[in-house]
């Protein structure tokens, strides 16, 4: 849901096993025929393909791309 905290594990800029924290800003955003979760975390190259978890450690998405501006990303 919008406002929920989420965490992504990745390898941004060569920093192995990095963890970023963010908030769900829009739970479902259609783009290119897919439903994405928009997050306000600082997604960088290297986070793509990493898991996106909620506060209960449930997998809620896979980080797929950095948004057009700084400080937001999209997960499938």
HTML snippet that shows the backbone in 3Dmol.js (N, CA, C, O; Angstrom):
<script src="https://3Dmol.org/build/3Dmol-min.js"></script>
<div id="view" style="width:600px;height:400px;position:relative"></div>
<script>
const pdb = `
ATOM      1  N   UNK A   1       0.834  -1.185   0.000  1.00  0.00           N
ATOM      2  CA  UNK A   1       0.000   0.000   0.000  1.00  0.00           C
ATOM      3  C   UNK A   1       0.879   1.248   0.000  1.00  0.00           C
ATOM      4  O   UNK A   1       2.021   1.220   0.458  1.00  0.00           O
ATOM      5  N   UNK A   2       0.341   2.312  -0.508  1.00  0.00           N
ATOM      6  CA  UNK A   2       1.079   3.578  -0.498  1.00  0.00           C
ATOM      7  C   UNK A   2       1.455   3.933   0.931  1.00  0.00           C
ATOM      8  O   UNK A   2       0.631   3.840   1.841  1.00  0.00           O
ATOM      9  N   UNK A   3       2.704   4.340   1.122  1.00  0.00           N
ATOM     10  CA  UNK A   3       3.213   4.720   2.426  1.00  0.00           C
ATOM     11  C   UNK A   3       3.898   3.603   3.191  1.00  0.00           C
ATOM     12  O   UNK A   3       4.542   3.862   4.207  1.00  0.00           O
ATOM     13  N   UNK A   4       3.772   2.352   2.720  1.00  0.00           N
ATOM     14  CA  UNK A   4       4.434   1.225   3.388  1.00  0.00           C
ATOM     15  C   UNK A   4       5.938   1.297   3.182  1.00  0.00           C
ATOM     16  O   UNK A   4       6.407   1.645   2.099  1.00  0.00           O
ATOM     17  N   UNK A   5       6.702   0.963   4.235  1.00  0.00           N
ATOM     18  CA  UNK A   5       8.158   0.887   4.110  1.00  0.00           C
ATOM     19  C   UNK A   5       8.542  -0.383   3.375  1.00  0.00           C
ATOM     20  O   UNK A   5       7.938  -1.439   3.565  1.00  0.00           O
ATOM     21  N   UNK A   6       9.557  -0.263   2.533  1.00  0.00           N
ATOM     22  CA  UNK A   6      10.111  -1.404   1.806  1.00  0.00           C
ATOM     23  C   UNK A   6      11.632  -1.291   1.807  1.00  0.00           C
ATOM     24  O   UNK A   6      12.190  -0.211   1.998  1.00  0.00           O
ATOM     25  N   UNK A   7      12.292  -2.435   1.588  1.00  0.00           N
ATOM     26  CA  UNK A   7      13.744  -2.494   1.541  1.00  0.00           C
ATOM     27  C   UNK A   7      14.154  -3.288   0.312  1.00  0.00           C
ATOM     28  O   UNK A   7      13.508  -4.274  -0.046  1.00  0.00           O
ATOM     29  N   UNK A   8      15.226  -2.856  -0.329  1.00  0.00           N
ATOM     30  CA  UNK A   8      15.754  -3.561  -1.497  1.00  0.00           C
ATOM     31  C   UNK A   8      17.218  -3.917  -1.240  1.00  0.00           C
ATOM     32  O   UNK A   8      17.986  -3.120  -0.702  1.00  0.00           O
ATOM     33  N   UNK A   9      17.575  -5.119  -1.634  1.00  0.00           N
ATOM     34  CA  UNK A   9      18.957  -5.568  -1.535  1.00  0.00           C
ATOM     35  C   UNK A   9      19.541  -5.576  -2.940  1.00  0.00           C
ATOM     36  O   UNK A   9      18.900  -6.046  -3.880  1.00  0.00           O
ATOM     37  N   UNK A  10      20.736  -5.064  -3.081  1.00  0.00           N
ATOM     38  CA  UNK A  10      21.335  -5.033  -4.407  1.00  0.00           C
ATOM     39  C   UNK A  10      22.836  -4.839  -4.345  1.00  0.00           C
ATOM     40  O   UNK A  10      23.477  -5.046  -3.315  1.00  0.00           O
ATOM     41  N   UNK A  11      23.370  -4.436  -5.480  1.00  0.00           N
ATOM     42  CA  UNK A  11      24.797  -4.248  -5.642  1.00  0.00           C
ATOM     43  C   UNK A  11      25.035  -2.922  -6.379  1.00  0.00           C
ATOM     44  O   UNK A  11      25.695  -2.900  -7.417  1.00  0.00           O
ATOM     45  N   UNK A  12      24.492  -1.808  -5.838  1.00  0.00           N
ATOM     46  CA  UNK A  12      24.614  -0.544  -6.563  1.00  0.00           C
ATOM     47  C   UNK A  12      26.037  -0.023  -6.583  1.00  0.00           C
ATOM     48  O   UNK A  12      26.720   0.015  -5.560  1.00  0.00           O
ATOM     49  N   UNK A  13      26.465   0.372  -7.755  1.00  0.00           N
ATOM     50  CA  UNK A  13      27.796   0.961  -7.929  1.00  0.00           C
ATOM     51  C   UNK A  13      28.906   0.085  -7.342  1.00  0.00           C
ATOM     52  O   UNK A  13      29.906   0.599  -6.842  1.00  0.00           O
ATOM     53  N   UNK A  14      28.727  -1.240  -7.402  1.00  0.00           N
ATOM     54  CA  UNK A  14      29.741  -2.169  -6.936  1.00  0.00           C
ATOM     55  C   UNK A  14      29.774  -2.398  -5.432  1.00  0.00           C
ATOM     56  O   UNK A  14      30.660  -3.102  -4.946  1.00  0.00           O
ATOM     57  N   UNK A  15      28.840  -1.829  -4.681  1.00  0.00           N
ATOM     58  CA  UNK A  15      28.782  -2.020  -3.229  1.00  0.00           C
ATOM     59  C   UNK A  15      27.943  -3.261  -2.948  1.00  0.00           C
ATOM     60  O   UNK A  15      26.714  -3.199  -2.971  1.00  0.00           O
ATOM     61  N   UNK A  16      28.599  -4.386  -2.683  1.00  0.00           N
ATOM     62  CA  UNK A  16      27.905  -5.669  -2.546  1.00  0.00           C
ATOM     63  C   UNK A  16      26.972  -5.696  -1.349  1.00  0.00           C
ATOM     64  O   UNK A  16      27.263  -5.130  -0.295  1.00  0.00           O
ATOM     65  N   UNK A  17      25.847  -6.365  -1.536  1.00  0.00           N
ATOM     66  CA  UNK A  17      24.851  -6.608  -0.486  1.00  0.00           C
ATOM     67  C   UNK A  17      24.405  -5.329   0.207  1.00  0.00           C
ATOM     68  O   UNK A  17      24.264  -5.302   1.430  1.00  0.00           O
ATOM     69  N   UNK A  18      24.184  -4.278  -0.558  1.00  0.00           N
ATOM     70  CA  UNK A  18      23.705  -3.019  -0.007  1.00  0.00           C
ATOM     71  C   UNK A  18      22.198  -3.082   0.209  1.00  0.00           C
ATOM     72  O   UNK A  18      21.480  -3.778  -0.508  1.00  0.00           O
ATOM     73  N   UNK A  19      21.744  -2.351   1.194  1.00  0.00           N
ATOM     74  CA  UNK A  19      20.331  -2.307   1.536  1.00  0.00           C
ATOM     75  C   UNK A  19      19.864  -0.869   1.426  1.00  0.00           C
ATOM     76  O   UNK A  19      20.480   0.038   1.984  1.00  0.00           O
ATOM     77  N   UNK A  20      18.758  -0.662   0.696  1.00  0.00           N
ATOM     78  CA  UNK A  20      18.167   0.669   0.638  1.00  0.00           C
ATOM     79  C   UNK A  20      16.770   0.584   1.233  1.00  0.00           C
ATOM     80  O   UNK A  20      16.097  -0.442   1.137  1.00  0.00           O
ATOM     81  N   UNK A  21      16.351   1.677   1.845  1.00  0.00           N
ATOM     82  CA  UNK A  21      15.013   1.758   2.426  1.00  0.00           C
ATOM     83  C   UNK A  21      14.229   2.781   1.649  1.00  0.00           C
ATOM     84  O   UNK A  21      14.775   3.792   1.208  1.00  0.00           O
ATOM     85  N   UNK A  22      12.949   2.522   1.479  1.00  0.00           N
ATOM     86  CA  UNK A  22      12.094   3.469   0.789  1.00  0.00           C
ATOM     87  C   UNK A  22      10.655   3.273   1.195  1.00  0.00           C
ATOM     88  O   UNK A  22      10.339   2.467   2.071  1.00  0.00           O
ATOM     89  N   UNK A  23       9.798   4.013   0.552  1.00  0.00           N
ATOM     90  CA  UNK A  23       8.354   3.921   0.767  1.00  0.00           C
ATOM     91  C   UNK A  23       7.672   3.627  -0.552  1.00  0.00           C
ATOM     92  O   UNK A  23       8.115   4.073  -1.610  1.00  0.00           O
ATOM     93  N   UNK A  24       6.599   2.880  -0.478  1.00  0.00           N
ATOM     94  CA  UNK A  24       5.775   2.677  -1.666  1.00  0.00           C
ATOM     95  C   UNK A  24       5.053   3.989  -1.923  1.00  0.00           C
ATOM     96  O   UNK A  24       4.300   4.462  -1.072  1.00  0.00           O
ATOM     97  N   UNK A  25       5.276   4.574  -3.081  1.00  0.00           N
ATOM     98  CA  UNK A  25       4.579   5.818  -3.398  1.00  0.00           C
ATOM     99  C   UNK A  25       3.351   5.564  -4.263  1.00  0.00           C
ATOM    100  O   UNK A  25       2.381   6.318  -4.195  1.00  0.00           O
ATOM    101  N   UNK A  26       3.383   4.525  -5.064  1.00  0.00           N
ATOM    102  CA  UNK A  26       2.221   4.138  -5.862  1.00  0.00           C
ATOM    103  C   UNK A  26       2.278   2.628  -6.043  1.00  0.00           C
ATOM    104  O   UNK A  26       3.205   2.110  -6.664  1.00  0.00           O
ATOM    105  N   UNK A  27       1.270   1.907  -5.491  1.00  0.00           N
ATOM    106  CA  UNK A  27       1.347   0.445  -5.517  1.00  0.00           C
ATOM    107  C   UNK A  27       1.293  -0.181  -6.907  1.00  0.00           C
ATOM    108  O   UNK A  27       1.987  -1.167  -7.155  1.00  0.00           O
ATOM    109  N   UNK A  28       0.497   0.358  -7.811  1.00  0.00           N
ATOM    110  CA  UNK A  28       0.405  -0.242  -9.146  1.00  0.00           C
ATOM    111  C   UNK A  28       0.437   0.876 -10.174  1.00  0.00           C
ATOM    112  O   UNK A  28      -0.443   1.735 -10.223  1.00  0.00           O
ATOM    113  N   UNK A  29       1.470   0.837 -10.986  1.00  0.00           N
ATOM    114  CA  UNK A  29       1.617   1.812 -12.060  1.00  0.00           C
ATOM    115  C   UNK A  29       1.827   1.056 -13.356  1.00  0.00           C
ATOM    116  O   UNK A  29       2.878   0.443 -13.544  1.00  0.00           O
ATOM    117  N   UNK A  30       0.846   1.085 -14.263  1.00  0.00           N
ATOM    118  CA  UNK A  30       1.036   0.361 -15.518  1.00  0.00           C
ATOM    119  C   UNK A  30       2.084   1.053 -16.396  1.00  0.00           C
ATOM    120  O   UNK A  30       2.070   2.271 -16.574  1.00  0.00           O
ATOM    121  N   UNK A  31       2.983   0.243 -16.932  1.00  0.00           N
ATOM    122  CA  UNK A  31       4.033   0.756 -17.807  1.00  0.00           C
ATOM    123  C   UNK A  31       4.455  -0.370 -18.737  1.00  0.00           C
ATOM    124  O   UNK A  31       4.842  -1.444 -18.278  1.00  0.00           O
ATOM    125  N   UNK A  32       4.383  -0.134 -20.020  1.00  0.00           N
ATOM    126  CA  UNK A  32       4.783  -1.110 -21.028  1.00  0.00           C
ATOM    127  C   UNK A  32       4.068  -2.452 -20.840  1.00  0.00           C
ATOM    128  O   UNK A  32       4.661  -3.511 -21.045  1.00  0.00           O
ATOM    129  N   UNK A  33       2.805  -2.400 -20.453  1.00  0.00           N
ATOM    130  CA  UNK A  33       2.010  -3.617 -20.303  1.00  0.00           C
ATOM    131  C   UNK A  33       2.271  -4.400 -19.033  1.00  0.00           C
ATOM    132  O   UNK A  33       1.770  -5.515 -18.890  1.00  0.00           O
ATOM    133  N   UNK A  34       3.050  -3.843 -18.096  1.00  0.00           N
ATOM    134  CA  UNK A  34       3.354  -4.518 -16.826  1.00  0.00           C
ATOM    135  C   UNK A  34       2.851  -3.652 -15.681  1.00  0.00           C
ATOM    136  O   UNK A  34       2.707  -2.437 -15.821  1.00  0.00           O
ATOM    137  N   UNK A  35       2.585  -4.293 -14.544  1.00  0.00           N
ATOM    138  CA  UNK A  35       2.200  -3.565 -13.340  1.00  0.00           C
ATOM    139  C   UNK A  35       3.443  -3.386 -12.468  1.00  0.00           C
ATOM    140  O   UNK A  35       4.085  -4.367 -12.096  1.00  0.00           O
ATOM    141  N   UNK A  36       3.776  -2.166 -12.149  1.00  0.00           N
ATOM    142  CA  UNK A  36       4.963  -1.850 -11.364  1.00  0.00           C
ATOM    143  C   UNK A  36       4.572  -1.252 -10.023  1.00  0.00           C
ATOM    144  O   UNK A  36       3.508  -0.649  -9.881  1.00  0.00           O
ATOM    145  N   UNK A  37       5.450  -1.429  -9.040  1.00  0.00           N
ATOM    146  CA  UNK A  37       5.345  -0.748  -7.758  1.00  0.00           C
ATOM    147  C   UNK A  37       6.326   0.409  -7.822  1.00  0.00           C
ATOM    148  O   UNK A  37       7.517   0.206  -8.058  1.00  0.00           O
ATOM    149  N   UNK A  38       5.832   1.621  -7.612  1.00  0.00           N
ATOM    150  CA  UNK A  38       6.719   2.782  -7.606  1.00  0.00           C
ATOM    151  C   UNK A  38       7.181   3.018  -6.172  1.00  0.00           C
ATOM    152  O   UNK A  38       6.361   3.117  -5.260  1.00  0.00           O
ATOM    153  N   UNK A  39       8.498   3.107  -5.974  1.00  0.00           N
ATOM    154  CA  UNK A  39       9.058   3.326  -4.646  1.00  0.00           C
ATOM    155  C   UNK A  39       9.899   4.597  -4.646  1.00  0.00           C
ATOM    156  O   UNK A  39      10.453   4.990  -5.672  1.00  0.00           O
ATOM    157  N   UNK A  40       9.984   5.227  -3.488  1.00  0.00           N
ATOM    158  CA  UNK A  40      10.776   6.455  -3.397  1.00  0.00           C
ATOM    159  C   UNK A  40      12.168   6.200  -2.837  1.00  0.00           C
ATOM    160  O   UNK A  40      12.809   7.118  -2.327  1.00  0.00           O
ATOM    161  N   UNK A  41      12.636   4.967  -2.927  1.00  0.00           N
ATOM    162  CA  UNK A  41      13.994   4.640  -2.471  1.00  0.00           C
ATOM    163  C   UNK A  41      15.031   5.104  -3.472  1.00  0.00           C
ATOM    164  O   UNK A  41      14.708   5.368  -4.630  1.00  0.00           O
ATOM    165  N   UNK A  42      16.253   5.202  -3.039  1.00  0.00           N
ATOM    166  CA  UNK A  42      17.342   5.672  -3.884  1.00  0.00           C
ATOM    167  C   UNK A  42      17.883   4.525  -4.741  1.00  0.00           C
ATOM    168  O   UNK A  42      18.981   4.023  -4.496  1.00  0.00           O
ATOM    169  N   UNK A  43      17.118   4.122  -5.730  1.00  0.00           N
ATOM    170  CA  UNK A  43      17.493   3.018  -6.621  1.00  0.00           C
ATOM    171  C   UNK A  43      18.592   3.488  -7.567  1.00  0.00           C
ATOM    172  O   UNK A  43      18.490   4.544  -8.192  1.00  0.00           O
ATOM    173  N   UNK A  44      19.643   2.679  -7.655  1.00  0.00           N
ATOM    174  CA  UNK A  44      20.782   2.984  -8.514  1.00  0.00           C
ATOM    175  C   UNK A  44      21.069   1.782  -9.416  1.00  0.00           C
ATOM    176  O   UNK A  44      20.587   0.682  -9.145  1.00  0.00           O
ATOM    177  N   UNK A  45      21.856   1.980 -10.498  1.00  0.00           N
ATOM    178  CA  UNK A  45      22.270   0.829 -11.288  1.00  0.00           C
ATOM    179  C   UNK A  45      22.950  -0.191 -10.371  1.00  0.00           C
ATOM    180  O   UNK A  45      23.810   0.166  -9.566  1.00  0.00           O
ATOM    181  N   UNK A  46      22.572  -1.418 -10.494  1.00  0.00           N
ATOM    182  CA  UNK A  46      23.080  -2.466  -9.628  1.00  0.00           C
ATOM    183  C   UNK A  46      22.029  -2.980  -8.661  1.00  0.00           C
ATOM    184  O   UNK A  46      22.152  -4.088  -8.138  1.00  0.00           O
ATOM    185  N   UNK A  47      20.974  -2.167  -8.415  1.00  0.00           N
ATOM    186  CA  UNK A  47      19.848  -2.644  -7.615  1.00  0.00           C
ATOM    187  C   UNK A  47      18.915  -3.504  -8.467  1.00  0.00           C
ATOM    188  O   UNK A  47      18.171  -4.324  -7.928  1.00  0.00           O
ATOM    189  N   UNK A  48      18.944  -3.329  -9.774  1.00  0.00           N
ATOM    190  CA  UNK A  48      18.042  -4.071 -10.651  1.00  0.00           C
ATOM    191  C   UNK A  48      18.222  -5.569 -10.477  1.00  0.00           C
ATOM    192  O   UNK A  48      19.343  -6.075 -10.432  1.00  0.00           O
ATOM    193  N   UNK A  49      17.111  -6.260 -10.381  1.00  0.00           N
ATOM    194  CA  UNK A  49      17.125  -7.705 -10.198  1.00  0.00           C
ATOM    195  C   UNK A  49      17.137  -8.120  -8.745  1.00  0.00           C
ATOM    196  O   UNK A  49      16.985  -9.300  -8.429  1.00  0.00           O
ATOM    197  N   UNK A  50      17.318  -7.155  -7.859  1.00  0.00           N
ATOM    198  CA  UNK A  50      17.331  -7.464  -6.430  1.00  0.00           C
ATOM    199  C   UNK A  50      15.933  -7.519  -5.853  1.00  0.00           C
ATOM    200  O   UNK A  50      15.007  -6.938  -6.419  1.00  0.00           O
ATOM    201  N   UNK A  51      15.762  -8.209  -4.733  1.00  0.00           N
ATOM    202  CA  UNK A  51      14.452  -8.351  -4.114  1.00  0.00           C
ATOM    203  C   UNK A  51      14.003  -7.072  -3.402  1.00  0.00           C
ATOM    204  O   UNK A  51      14.818  -6.297  -2.901  1.00  0.00           O
ATOM    205  N   UNK A  52      12.693  -6.878  -3.372  1.00  0.00           N
ATOM    206  CA  UNK A  52      12.066  -5.782  -2.643  1.00  0.00           C
ATOM    207  C   UNK A  52      11.194  -6.421  -1.566  1.00  0.00           C
ATOM    208  O   UNK A  52      10.266  -7.168  -1.876  1.00  0.00           O
ATOM    209  N   UNK A  53      11.494  -6.126  -0.294  1.00  0.00           N
ATOM    210  CA  UNK A  53      10.811  -6.739   0.842  1.00  0.00           C
ATOM    211  C   UNK A  53       9.970  -5.728   1.598  1.00  0.00           C
ATOM    212  O   UNK A  53      10.267  -4.533   1.600  1.00  0.00           O
ATOM    213  N   UNK A  54       8.905  -6.223   2.247  1.00  0.00           N
ATOM    214  CA  UNK A  54       8.111  -5.363   3.120  1.00  0.00           C
ATOM    215  C   UNK A  54       8.565  -5.556   4.566  1.00  0.00           C
ATOM    216  O   UNK A  54       9.521  -6.287   4.825  1.00  0.00           O
ATOM    217  N   UNK A  55       7.881  -4.902   5.509  1.00  0.00           N
ATOM    218  CA  UNK A  55       8.264  -4.943   6.926  1.00  0.00           C
ATOM    219  C   UNK A  55       8.142  -6.330   7.536  1.00  0.00           C
ATOM    220  O   UNK A  55       8.752  -6.601   8.571  1.00  0.00           O
ATOM    221  N   UNK A  56       7.364  -7.219   6.914  1.00  0.00           N
ATOM    222  CA  UNK A  56       7.221  -8.596   7.395  1.00  0.00           C
ATOM    223  C   UNK A  56       8.169  -9.550   6.672  1.00  0.00           C
ATOM    224  O   UNK A  56       8.002 -10.767   6.754  1.00  0.00           O
ATOM    225  N   UNK A  57       9.154  -9.012   5.972  1.00  0.00           N
ATOM    226  CA  UNK A  57      10.154  -9.778   5.216  1.00  0.00           C
ATOM    227  C   UNK A  57       9.552 -10.596   4.085  1.00  0.00           C
ATOM    228  O   UNK A  57      10.121 -11.607   3.674  1.00  0.00           O
ATOM    229  N   UNK A  58       8.398 -10.160   3.581  1.00  0.00           N
ATOM    230  CA  UNK A  58       7.780 -10.822   2.421  1.00  0.00           C
ATOM    231  C   UNK A  58       8.305 -10.166   1.152  1.00  0.00           C
ATOM    232  O   UNK A  58       8.444  -8.945   1.077  1.00  0.00           O
ATOM    233  N   UNK A  59       8.588 -10.988   0.171  1.00  0.00           N
ATOM    234  CA  UNK A  59       9.000 -10.478  -1.131  1.00  0.00           C
ATOM    235  C   UNK A  59       7.784  -9.834  -1.792  1.00  0.00           C
ATOM    236  O   UNK A  59       6.767 -10.499  -1.993  1.00  0.00           O
ATOM    237  N   UNK A  60       7.876  -8.557  -2.131  1.00  0.00           N
ATOM    238  CA  UNK A  60       6.749  -7.867  -2.761  1.00  0.00           C
ATOM    239  C   UNK A  60       7.058  -7.451  -4.191  1.00  0.00           C
ATOM    240  O   UNK A  60       6.164  -7.020  -4.919  1.00  0.00           O
ATOM    241  N   UNK A  61       8.321  -7.577  -4.600  1.00  0.00           N
ATOM    242  CA  UNK A  61       8.670  -7.221  -5.966  1.00  0.00           C
ATOM    243  C   UNK A  61      10.142  -7.459  -6.246  1.00  0.00           C
ATOM    244  O   UNK A  61      10.921  -7.815  -5.362  1.00  0.00           O
ATOM    245  N   UNK A  62      10.491  -7.252  -7.495  1.00  0.00           N
ATOM    246  CA  UNK A  62      11.875  -7.319  -7.952  1.00  0.00           C
ATOM    247  C   UNK A  62      12.200  -5.953  -8.553  1.00  0.00           C
ATOM    248  O   UNK A  62      11.518  -5.491  -9.467  1.00  0.00           O
ATOM    249  N   UNK A  63      13.232  -5.322  -8.040  1.00  0.00           N
ATOM    250  CA  UNK A  63      13.613  -3.998  -8.527  1.00  0.00           C
ATOM    251  C   UNK A  63      13.999  -4.127  -9.993  1.00  0.00           C
ATOM    252  O   UNK A  63      14.814  -4.970 -10.367  1.00  0.00           O
ATOM    253  N   UNK A  64      13.395  -3.272 -10.818  1.00  0.00           N
ATOM    254  CA  UNK A  64      13.646  -3.419 -12.244  1.00  0.00           C
ATOM    255  C   UNK A  64      14.308  -2.208 -12.890  1.00  0.00           C
ATOM    256  O   UNK A  64      15.021  -2.355 -13.883  1.00  0.00           O
ATOM    257  N   UNK A  65      14.086  -1.015 -12.343  1.00  0.00           N
ATOM    258  CA  UNK A  65      14.722   0.147 -12.972  1.00  0.00           C
ATOM    259  C   UNK A  65      14.660   1.370 -12.088  1.00  0.00           C
ATOM    260  O   UNK A  65      13.794   1.506 -11.223  1.00  0.00           O
ATOM    261  N   UNK A  66      15.599   2.247 -12.333  1.00  0.00           N
ATOM    262  CA  UNK A  66      15.624   3.559 -11.693  1.00  0.00           C
ATOM    263  C   UNK A  66      14.665   4.452 -12.452  1.00  0.00           C
ATOM    264  O   UNK A  66      14.572   4.374 -13.677  1.00  0.00           O
ATOM    265  N   UNK A  67      13.959   5.291 -11.736  1.00  0.00           N
ATOM    266  CA  UNK A  67      13.031   6.215 -12.381  1.00  0.00           C
ATOM    267  C   UNK A  67      13.760   7.324 -13.114  1.00  0.00           C
ATOM    268  O   UNK A  67      14.985   7.428 -13.057  1.00  0.00           O
ATOM    269  N   UNK A  68      12.994   8.142 -13.797  1.00  0.00           N
ATOM    270  CA  UNK A  68      13.571   9.221 -14.591  1.00  0.00           C
ATOM    271  C   UNK A  68      14.306  10.263 -13.770  1.00  0.00           C
ATOM    272  O   UNK A  68      15.200  10.940 -14.278  1.00  0.00           O
ATOM    273  N   UNK A  69      13.937  10.396 -12.510  1.00  0.00           N
ATOM    274  CA  UNK A  69      14.617  11.366 -11.649  1.00  0.00           C
ATOM    275  C   UNK A  69      15.318  10.660 -10.502  1.00  0.00           C
ATOM    276  O   UNK A  69      15.252   9.438 -10.368  1.00  0.00           O
ATOM    277  N   UNK A  70      15.976  11.434  -9.695  1.00  0.00           N
ATOM    278  CA  UNK A  70      16.672  10.879  -8.554  1.00  0.00           C
ATOM    279  C   UNK A  70      15.681  10.526  -7.451  1.00  0.00           C
ATOM    280  O   UNK A  70      14.701  11.239  -7.235  1.00  0.00           O
ATOM    281  N   UNK A  71      15.943   9.424  -6.758  1.00  0.00           N
ATOM    282  CA  UNK A  71      15.159   9.091  -5.595  1.00  0.00           C
ATOM    283  C   UNK A  71      13.911   8.289  -5.816  1.00  0.00           C
ATOM    284  O   UNK A  71      13.085   8.194  -4.908  1.00  0.00           O
ATOM    285  N   UNK A  72      13.730   7.698  -6.995  1.00  0.00           N
ATOM    286  CA  UNK A  72      12.609   6.789  -7.126  1.00  0.00           C
ATOM    287  C   UNK A  72      12.945   5.666  -8.094  1.00  0.00           C
ATOM    288  O   UNK A  72      13.777   5.808  -8.990  1.00  0.00           O
ATOM    289  N   UNK A  73      12.274   4.559  -7.884  1.00  0.00           N
ATOM    290  CA  UNK A  73      12.511   3.391  -8.713  1.00  0.00           C
ATOM    291  C   UNK A  73      11.229   2.616  -8.928  1.00  0.00           C
ATOM    292  O   UNK A  73      10.186   2.939  -8.358  1.00  0.00           O
ATOM    293  N   UNK A  74      11.317   1.597  -9.751  1.00  0.00           N
ATOM    294  CA  UNK A  74      10.177   0.756 -10.068  1.00  0.00           C
ATOM    295  C   UNK A  74      10.541  -0.702  -9.844  1.00  0.00           C
ATOM    296  O   UNK A  74      11.659  -1.129 -10.132  1.00  0.00           O
ATOM    297  N   UNK A  75       9.591  -1.454  -9.331  1.00  0.00           N
ATOM    298  CA  UNK A  75       9.772  -2.896  -9.116  1.00  0.00           C
ATOM    299  C   UNK A  75       8.588  -3.607  -9.748  1.00  0.00           C
ATOM    300  O   UNK A  75       7.467  -3.099  -9.740  1.00  0.00           O
ATOM    301  N   UNK A  76       8.847  -4.782 -10.292  1.00  0.00           N
ATOM    302  CA  UNK A  76       7.776  -5.607 -10.882  1.00  0.00           C
ATOM    303  C   UNK A  76       7.147  -6.390  -9.756  1.00  0.00           C
ATOM    304  O   UNK A  76       6.217  -7.163  -9.987  1.00  0.00           O
TER     305      UNK A  76
END
`;
const viewer = $3Dmol.createViewer("view");
viewer.addModel(pdb, "pdb");
viewer.setStyle({}, {cartoon: {color: "spectrum"}});
viewer.zoomTo();
viewer.render();
</script>
